[in-house]
Amino acid sequence: MSFIEVYIHFVWSTKSRVPFLDSPELRIKVWNHIRENAKEKGIFVDFVNGYSDHCHCLVSIGSDQTIQKVMQMIKGESSYWINKNNLTKEKFQWQDEYFAVAVSESAIQNVRDYIKNQEQHHSKKSFQQEYDDFIEKYNFDKINDFG
């Protein structure tokens, strides 16, 4: 039996960064659904939270899971579920792109705390500022055309 513990911090936004998730109650519903649906699909979501126009998710991927497949299952199904249940006024969509960054064992609690405090964090900083910080911190501007 193989023993694997690889944590990935995912961040993705709504299509065109539209603030579809415009209330704390709606966000809680969506984050809970993401967690529950992921569990059904064998994806371990350690922590999920976000704000009106984006989502953060800390996931421990399994030996047979890829980053692309995990994102496809989480984003695709949650978007379908939001629309099926008419939770937004307009058709809901996630943006195709996303961030995915490996998290070391020693940093897991810091990432959990960062994700947990999204409401407070975004009272001071926009998602664009957070996005720019991620691009700079992880040198994505040098290796990806994400945006």
C-alpha positions as CSV (number, residue, x, y, z in Angstrom):
1,M,0.0,0.0,0.0
2,S,1.3,3.5,-0.9
3,F,1.1,6.3,1.6
4,I,0.8,9.7,-0.1
5,E,0.1,13.2,1.4
6,V,0.4,15.9,-1.1
7,Y,-1.5,19.1,-0.3
8,I,-2.4,21.6,-3.0
9,H,-3.8,25.1,-2.5
10,F,-6.3,25.8,-5.3
11,V,-7.6,29.3,-6.1
12,W,-10.1,30.0,-8.9
13,S,-12.5,32.8,-9.7
14,T,-16.0,33.2,-11.1
15,K,-16.3,33.8,-14.8
16,S,-15.1,37.4,-15.5
17,R,-14.9,37.8,-11.7
18,V,-18.6,38.5,-11.4
19,P,-19.5,38.6,-7.7
20,F,-22.1,35.8,-8.1
21,L,-21.5,34.6,-4.5
22,D,-22.8,37.8,-3.0
23,S,-23.9,36.7,0.4
24,P,-22.2,34.9,3.3
25,E,-25.2,32.4,3.4
26,L,-24.8,31.6,-0.3
27,R,-21.0,31.1,0.1
28,I,-21.5,28.8,3.0
29,K,-24.0,26.7,1.0
30,V,-21.5,26.5,-2.0
31,W,-18.5,25.7,0.2
32,N,-20.4,23.0,2.1
33,H,-21.6,21.5,-1.2
34,I,-18.0,21.5,-2.6
35,R,-16.8,19.7,0.5
36,E,-19.6,17.1,0.5
37,N,-19.5,16.4,-3.2
38,A,-15.7,16.1,-3.2
39,K,-16.0,13.6,-0.4
40,E,-18.4,11.5,-2.4
41,K,-15.9,11.5,-5.3
42,G,-13.0,10.5,-3.1
43,I,-11.4,14.0,-3.0
44,F,-10.1,15.1,0.4
45,V,-11.0,18.8,0.8
46,D,-9.2,19.9,4.0
47,F,-10.5,23.4,3.9
48,V,-12.7,25.5,1.5
49,N,-13.7,29.2,1.7
50,G,-13.7,32.3,-0.5
51,Y,-15.4,35.5,-1.3
52,S,-18.0,36.8,-3.7
53,D,-15.9,36.2,-6.8
54,H,-13.5,33.4,-6.0
55,C,-12.8,30.2,-4.0
56,H,-9.8,28.8,-2.1
57,C,-9.6,25.1,-1.5
58,L,-6.9,23.1,0.3
59,V,-6.9,19.6,-1.1
60,S,-4.9,16.5,-0.3
61,I,-4.7,14.7,-3.6
62,G,-4.6,10.9,-3.8
63,S,-2.3,8.7,-5.8
64,D,-4.7,8.3,-8.7
65,Q,-5.8,11.9,-8.8
66,T,-4.4,14.7,-11.0
67,I,-4.7,18.4,-10.4
68,Q,-6.6,18.9,-13.6
69,K,-9.1,16.1,-12.8
70,V,-9.7,17.3,-9.2
71,M,-10.4,20.9,-10.5
72,Q,-12.6,19.6,-13.3
73,M,-14.7,17.6,-10.8
74,I,-14.9,20.3,-8.1
75,K,-15.5,23.3,-10.4
76,G,-17.7,21.6,-13.0
77,E,-20.0,19.9,-10.6
78,S,-20.4,22.9,-8.3
79,S,-21.2,25.1,-11.2
80,Y,-23.8,22.6,-12.4
81,W,-25.3,22.4,-8.8
82,I,-25.5,26.1,-8.4
83,N,-27.4,26.5,-11.7
84,K,-29.6,23.5,-11.1
85,N,-30.7,25.0,-7.8
86,N,-31.1,28.5,-9.1
87,L,-28.8,30.0,-6.4
88,T,-27.8,32.9,-8.5
89,K,-29.8,35.4,-10.6
90,E,-27.8,34.8,-13.7
91,K,-26.2,31.7,-15.1
92,F,-23.3,30.8,-12.8
93,Q,-19.8,29.9,-14.2
94,W,-16.3,29.5,-12.9
95,Q,-13.4,30.8,-14.9
96,D,-11.5,28.1,-16.7
97,E,-8.1,29.0,-15.2
98,Y,-7.0,28.4,-11.6
99,F,-3.9,28.6,-9.4
100,A,-2.5,25.4,-7.9
101,V,0.4,25.5,-5.5
102,A,1.9,22.7,-3.4
103,V,1.8,23.3,0.3
104,S,4.6,21.9,2.6
105,E,3.6,20.0,5.8
106,S,5.0,22.9,7.9
107,A,2.8,25.5,6.1
108,I,-0.6,23.6,6.1
109,Q,-2.0,25.4,9.2
110,N,-0.9,28.8,7.8
111,V,-2.8,28.1,4.6
112,R,-5.9,26.9,6.5
113,D,-5.8,30.1,8.5
114,Y,-5.4,32.2,5.3
115,I,-8.4,30.4,3.7
116,K,-10.5,30.6,6.9
117,N,-10.1,34.4,7.1
118,Q,-11.2,35.3,3.5
119,E,-14.1,37.5,4.6
120,Q,-11.8,39.6,6.8
121,H,-9.0,39.5,4.3
122,H,-11.1,40.9,1.5
123,S,-12.5,43.7,3.5
124,K,-8.9,45.1,3.1
125,K,-7.7,43.7,-0.2
126,S,-9.5,43.0,-3.5
127,F,-9.2,39.7,-5.3
128,Q,-7.2,41.5,-8.0
129,Q,-4.6,42.5,-5.4
130,E,-4.6,39.0,-4.0
131,Y,-4.2,37.6,-7.6
132,D,-1.3,40.0,-8.3
133,D,0.3,38.9,-5.0
134,F,0.0,35.2,-6.0
135,I,1.4,35.9,-9.5
136,E,4.4,37.7,-7.9
137,K,5.0,35.3,-5.0
138,Y,5.0,32.2,-7.2
139,N,6.6,33.7,-10.3
140,F,3.6,32.8,-12.4
141,D,4.2,35.8,-14.6
142,K,7.5,34.2,-15.8
143,I,6.0,30.7,-16.5
144,N,2.3,31.1,-17.3
145,D,-0.1,33.3,-19.2
146,F,-2.8,33.2,-16.5
147,G,-5.4,35.8,-16.3
